[in-house]
Amino acid sequence: MTILDRILETKRADVAARKACTPWSALDAQIAEQTAPRGFRAALDAKAAIGPALIAEIKKASPSKGVIRADFDPPAHARAYEAGGAACLSVLTDEPWFQGHDAYLQAARAVTALPVLRKDFMVDPWQAAESRALGADAILLIMAALDDATLAEIEAAAIDCGLDVLVEVHDAKELERALKLKSRLIGVNNRDLRDFTVSFERTFTLVDKAPPGCTFVAESGLSTRADLDTMRARGVSCFLVGEALMRASDVAAATRTLLGRADG
């Protein structure tokens, strides 16, 4: 059983328990009280038109690295990322494997104007409604995790809630499957979730295979401005970066440096 298989097994049990406690009708009531979605892809595309567009990730820990930041403070990190020039935020909400929490997303979104991606493992359409009820502006769908029918069901639920969908792929076959969905926001995870190895060639290989109209996001393993410049030279202007920034003593300054901003 791979790491991803183990994560999904845990997630399915967790979602079943959540659904038993909170029916979809209750989520609809919570969604009605939320502010409107902030436009995740629109924010990325606007930034990418003038420079690198960063999805800055708020992440306490990971299965491969353990605790990344001990003095973890989601609101402070969110404000620092916004001050540093990030286009959007990504917040880990998976608890068993990443020490995340739904409250971290809510706390981060409350103190910034940036759109927020709920970074979690989606296995059920119910989670799309739950994500919007929490205040998320986008969700992640991992092609390696689900069959096409389930992916389409979750995407449809997300669109119905007003969420953008970041579709994560690892290879050409997954990209082909992803293009059957409606979303054209495509994340290429340079880290293979089956064994957690990293290779930038994943992104380079797939960008040229996609039709016009796609927004590509390079994910995982990016840590320097040189990494971003290399990606931009190959046609990718959107990036998801977490660990390198979360380990910085001054998160706002590290974000500015990554994006090549000299302002304070």
N, C-alpha and C positions, 0 to 999 in steps of 0.2 A: 504493500500500500504506500503510495507516494505521500509527501507532505500535503499536497493539495487534496488528495482523497481524504486524509484524516481531518483536515480543516472543514471540508464539506460535510463529512459525517457529523461532526460536532455542530455545524451550523444548522443542518436540517432538524436535528433534535431541538435546538434552541428555538428555531422559528416555529416549530410545532407547538412548543410550550407557550410562546408569545401569542400565537394565533388563538389558542384556547382561552387566554385571558383578555384579549383585545380583539373583538370582531371588527370586520371591515367597516361596519356602520359607525363604530366609535372613532375609527381613523378618519372617516369622512367628516365627522363633526370637528375633529381637531384641525383638519386641513382647512376647513371653512374659517377658522380663526387665525390662520397663518397669513403673514404678509405675502405679496405676490412673489413668484420666482424671479430671481435677479438676472437671468439670462447668462448661463454659464458659457455656452459656445460663443455667443455674441461678444462677451467680454474677452475671450481668448482671441477671436478673429480681429477685434479692434486693436488689441495690443500687438498682434503679430503683423499687422499692416505697417507698423512703424518700428518694430524691433522685436527682441525675444519676448515671448509671452510665457510667463511662469505660473504654473500651478504649484503653490508652495504647500508642502504637506506637514501637518501636525501629527506627529507619530511618537509615541512614548517608547515602544519596543517592537521587536520583530522576532520570529522564530529563529532566524539565522544569526542575529546579532545580539539578542537579549535586550536589556534596557539600554536605550539610546540616549535618553536624557532623564537624569534623576530629578532635577528641579523642574518638573513638567508643569507648565502653566498655560493651558490653551488660550485664554483671552490675551495674555501677554504676548504669546507667540503670534497670534492672529494680528494684533496691532503692529508688531514688528514687521511681519511680512507685508502688510499693507503699506507701512512707511517705507519699506525697502523697494517697493514698486511691483509687487506681485499682481498678476491679473486676476487670479482666483485662489481659493484655498481648497485643500483636500484634508479631510479629518478622518482618521481611523476610528471606527466604532466597534470593531470586533474585539471582544473581551478576552476569550480564552487564549488566543494565539498572539495578539498584538497589544494587549493591555489597554484597549480602547474603551470608549464608553459613549453612549448616545448623548450624554450631558456635555461631553467635550465639544461636539458639533454645535449644540445649542449655544454654549457659552462663547465659542469662537465667532459664530455668525452674529451674535448680539452686539459685538463691539466693533464690527467693521461693516463696510458697504460692499464687500467683495462677495461674489457668488461662491457657494460652497458645495463641493462634491462629498457625498457620503461614501467613504472608502470602506467597503465591506464586501462580503461574499453573498451575492444575491442568488437565492435558490427557489424563490416563490414570488409570484406577482404581488402577494400581500405586502412584501417588503418595500415595493415601490411606493405604495400608499403610506406605509409606516415612515419611509424616508421623507416624504413631503410633509407629513404630520409633524416630524421633528424639525422641519424648517430647511431641509436640504434643497438645493437648486439643481442637483444632478446626481445620478448614481452610476456605478461601474458595473458593467456586464463582462464577465470573463468567458471568452469562447471556449477555453479548455475545460471549463467547469460544467457545462450544460449542453444538452441536445438542442437542436435548432428550434423545435416546437416550444420548449420551455423558455428559451431566449426570446422568441417572438412574443410570447405571452407576457413576460416581464416587461419588455420594451413597450408593448401596447398599454400596459397599466401605468408605466412611467409617463408616457406621452399624455395619457388621459389626465394625469395629475399635474401636467405642466412642467415636468422635469426634462432636462436634457439627459442624454445617455452617452457615456463614454464607453465604447466597445473595445475591449482589450484583446489583442491578438499576439501570437508568437511566431507564426509561420504563414506561408502562402496558402495552405489549405484553410487555416482559420480565417485569413483575410477574405478568401472566396466565400466562406460561410457568412462572415460579418456583413458582406456587401448585399446579402439577401435581406438584411434588416433595413429599417428606414433611416437610422442614425448614420450620419457621415462624419462623426467625430470618432476617430480611430486612434486608440492608444497602442503603441508597440512596446511591450514590456521586454526590455533587454535582459531581464532576469527570467529564467525558466522556472515556473512555479513547481515543476516536478522535482528539481534538484537544486534550485536557487543559484545556478551558475549564471554569469553575466557576459553578454557579447553585444557590442554596438552594431554588429553586422546584421542583427535581426531587423533593426530599423532601416538601415541602408538598403537591404534586399527588398523590402516590401513597398517602400515609397513609390518606386517606379512602376509597380504593378497595379496601382489603384487608378480608377477613373478620375476625371476632373470633379471638383466639388467636395473633395474630402479635406478635412482638417486633421492633420496627423499630430499626435502628441508622443514624444519620446519619453519613456518611463524607465526608471531604475538605472543605477550605476553612474548617473551624471553628477559631477561634483565641482567642476571648474568652468570658467568662462570659455576656455579653450574647447571643452567638450561641447558647449552650446554653439560655438562658432563652427565646429566641425559638422554638427547637425544642420545648422542653417545653410552651410555650403552645399548640403545634399537635399535642400528643399524643405527642411523641417524647422519651423519657427516656434513651436509650442513644446513645453517641457514640463515634466513633473519631477520635482526634486524635494526630497525630504531629509534623509539621513545627514547629508553634508551640511545642511543648514541647521538642523536640530542639534548638531554637535557643536556649533559655533558659540563662543561666549557672548558675542554680540550678534544676535540673529538679524536685526535690521541692517547692520553694516555688512554682514556676510551676504545678505540678499542683494544689496546695492552693488557689491563687488561682483557677484555672479552675473548680474544684469548689465554691468558696465556703467553704472550710474555714479557720478561723482558728487551729486548733491547730498546734503546731509539730512 
